[in-house]
Amino acid sequence: MDAIECILTRRSCRKYLDKAVEEDVLNKVLECARYAPSGKNTQNWHFIVISNKEVLDRISLEISKVDKRPNYSVTYGAPVLIIVTGKKDSSLSVYDGSCALENIFLGAHALGLSTCWIHQLTYTEVVENVSLYEYLYQLGLPRDEKVIGCSALGYAFEESKTTLPRKENTVIYVK
Ligand SMILES: Cc1cc2nc3c(=O)[nH]c(=O)nc-3n(C[C@H](O)[C@H](O)[C@H](O)COP(=O)(O)O)c2cc1C
C-alpha cells in the first residue's frame, strides 16, 4: 500500500477480533509513532502500551464510573491500548501527541491492523478521577505528563469498506 492509499483508506474501527497483536508488528507501529514530527524535535512524549487484559479492564471500569457507560471497554474490545502522553506544561504537547497518534493510525493500517482514537482519558471528569490517574502513574505515566490521546489497536472484526464522506468547501485556495 502506498502512502496516499494508506491515508485515503484508513478508517476508525470500533469492533475488534479477540486476536493478539504480534510483538514485531506492535514494535513497528511504535517506531512509526516515535518518528512523528514534534515541535523543536523535543520528542517529549511517552507511549504507554497496555496489552494486559486486567489492566485494560481496570481502566475501563474507572472510566465507566464517571462516564456512566455499562459494560464499557476502553478499546472497543481491541487487545492493545496505546496511551500517548506529553508534558503538562508544554503548549506543543497536544500537537506533538496528535502527530504521533496519526502515525500510529497510518502505520497500523499499512500493517493490516485497525485503530481508533480513544479520547475518554482526557475528559475533564475522567482526569479528575484521582484513583484512575494514580493508577496511570503507577503504570508509568510520568507525573509531569498528561494523556494527549489514546489509540485502540487490533485486528478489525470487520473492516469498513466505505469512507465517511468528507465535507466539501473546506479548502481555501489563494492564487
Ligand atoms: C481528537 C479526536 C478525538 C476522537 N475521539 C474519539 C473517541 O473518543 N471515540 C471514538 O470512537 N472515536 C473518536 N475519534 C474518531 C472520530 O470519530 C473519527 O476519526 C471520525 O468520525 C472520522 O472517521 P474515520 O476516522 O473513520 O475517518 C476521535 C477523533 C479525533 C481526531
PDBQT file of the ligand as one rigid body, heavy atoms in Angstrom, charges set to zero:
ROOT
HETATM    1  C1  LIG A 201      -9.470  14.393  18.585  1.00  0.00    +0.000 C 
HETATM    2  C2  LIG A 201     -10.269  13.155  18.228  1.00  0.00    +0.000 A 
HETATM    3  C3  LIG A 201     -10.976  12.505  19.217  1.00  0.00    +0.000 A 
HETATM    4  C4  LIG A 201     -11.694  11.351  18.903  1.00  0.00    +0.000 A 
HETATM    5  N1  LIG A 201     -12.296  10.662  19.924  1.00  0.00    +0.000 NA
HETATM    6  C5  LIG A 201     -12.920   9.506  19.649  1.00  0.00    +0.000 A 
HETATM    7  C6  LIG A 201     -13.461   8.707  20.709  1.00  0.00    +0.000 A 
HETATM    8  O1  LIG A 201     -13.316   9.022  21.895  1.00  0.00    +0.000 OA
HETATM    9  N2  LIG A 201     -14.117   7.573  20.374  1.00  0.00    +0.000 N 
HETATM   10  C7  LIG A 201     -14.275   7.180  19.069  1.00  0.00    +0.000 A 
HETATM   11  O2  LIG A 201     -14.893   6.145  18.835  1.00  0.00    +0.000 OA
HETATM   12  N3  LIG A 201     -13.748   7.882  18.058  1.00  0.00    +0.000 NA
HETATM   13  C8  LIG A 201     -13.061   9.021  18.305  1.00  0.00    +0.000 A 
HETATM   14  N4  LIG A 201     -12.480   9.731  17.295  1.00  0.00    +0.000 N 
HETATM   15  C9  LIG A 201     -12.566   9.221  15.900  1.00  0.00    +0.000 C 
HETATM   16  C10 LIG A 201     -13.517  10.057  15.032  1.00  0.00    +0.000 C 
HETATM   17  O3  LIG A 201     -14.843   9.845  15.434  1.00  0.00    +0.000 OA
HETATM   18  C11 LIG A 201     -13.291   9.648  13.568  1.00  0.00    +0.000 C 
HETATM   19  O4  LIG A 201     -11.969   9.894  13.210  1.00  0.00    +0.000 OA
HETATM   20  C12 LIG A 201     -14.226  10.405  12.621  1.00  0.00    +0.000 C 
HETATM   21  O5  LIG A 201     -15.566  10.051  12.853  1.00  0.00    +0.000 OA
HETATM   22  C13 LIG A 201     -13.901  10.115  11.145  1.00  0.00    +0.000 C 
HETATM   23  O6  LIG A 201     -13.972   8.745  10.882  1.00  0.00    +0.000 OA
HETATM   24  P1  LIG A 201     -12.716   7.929  10.324  1.00  0.00    +0.000 P 
HETATM   25  O7  LIG A 201     -11.607   8.000  11.369  1.00  0.00    +0.000 OA
HETATM   26  O8  LIG A 201     -13.208   6.517  10.141  1.00  0.00    +0.000 OA
HETATM   27  O9  LIG A 201     -12.274   8.553   9.039  1.00  0.00    +0.000 OA
HETATM   28  C14 LIG A 201     -11.742  10.869  17.567  1.00  0.00    +0.000 A 
HETATM   29  C15 LIG A 201     -11.014  11.528  16.585  1.00  0.00    +0.000 A 
HETATM   30  C16 LIG A 201     -10.266  12.638  16.908  1.00  0.00    +0.000 A 
HETATM   31  C17 LIG A 201      -9.418  13.292  15.835  1.00  0.00    +0.000 C 
ENDROOT
TORSDOF 0
